[in-house]
Amino acid sequence: MRKARSSEILGLAKHSGHTVNQLGNGATRRK
């Protein structure tokens, strides 16, 4: 159960990271 929860959290974090990375890249490019 704990492993499944970690997997879910990791998946969410990965998704969030991708979005944050895209946003960060856009901000850096704009700068």
N, C-alpha and C positions, 0 to 999 in steps of 0.2 A: 504493500500500500504506500509506504513512504517512498519507495522507488518510483512508483507511478506518479506520485505527486511531484517529485523532483523533475521527472520527465516533462510533465505538463508545464511546470514553472520554467524549465529550460526552454521549452518550445515557445512559450509566451515571451520570454526574455529575448530569444533569438529573433522573433518576429519584431519585437519592439526595437531591438538593436538595429535591425535592417532599416526600419523606418527612421530611426535617429541618425543612422549613418547617412542615409539619403538626404535628410534635412541638413545635416552638418555639412555634407559635401556641397549642397546648394548654397549654403551660407558662405562657405569658404570661396566658392567660385564667384559669388556675387561680390565678395570683398575684393 
